[in-house]
Amino acid sequence: MPKSLHVEIKFRKYQLDYYTKALIMEDEKGVVTLSYNDPKYIGKRHSIKGCDKVLTKISGILSKFAKGATSK
């Protein structure tokens, strides 16, 4: 079974958390923040085993995206 399919099957019952949602806010001083649930947190919350490498990789990508999206 391909790894991506294996991960999809493991996540199928957690689809609400599977698709990352983000909240972007700007305060009165113009500071922009981006909030989202880290995939590693979601993995722990749902006791997902065997996906640590994938969750760490996705977490790193989202972190870079968040920094880029909120920097000037």
CORCORCOR-V49505 format. One record per run of one state. SS is the DSSP state (H for helix, E for strand, C for the rest). FROM is the first residue (numbers start at 0). TO is the last residue. If there is no record, write none. Layout:
ss:SS from:FROM to:TO
ss:SS from:FROM to:TO
This chain:
ss:C from:0 to:1
ss:H from:2 to:17
ss:C from:18 to:21
ss:E from:22 to:25
ss:C from:26 to:30
ss:E from:31 to:34
ss:C from:35 to:37
ss:H from:38 to:44
ss:C from:45 to:50
ss:H from:51 to:69
ss:C from:70 to:71
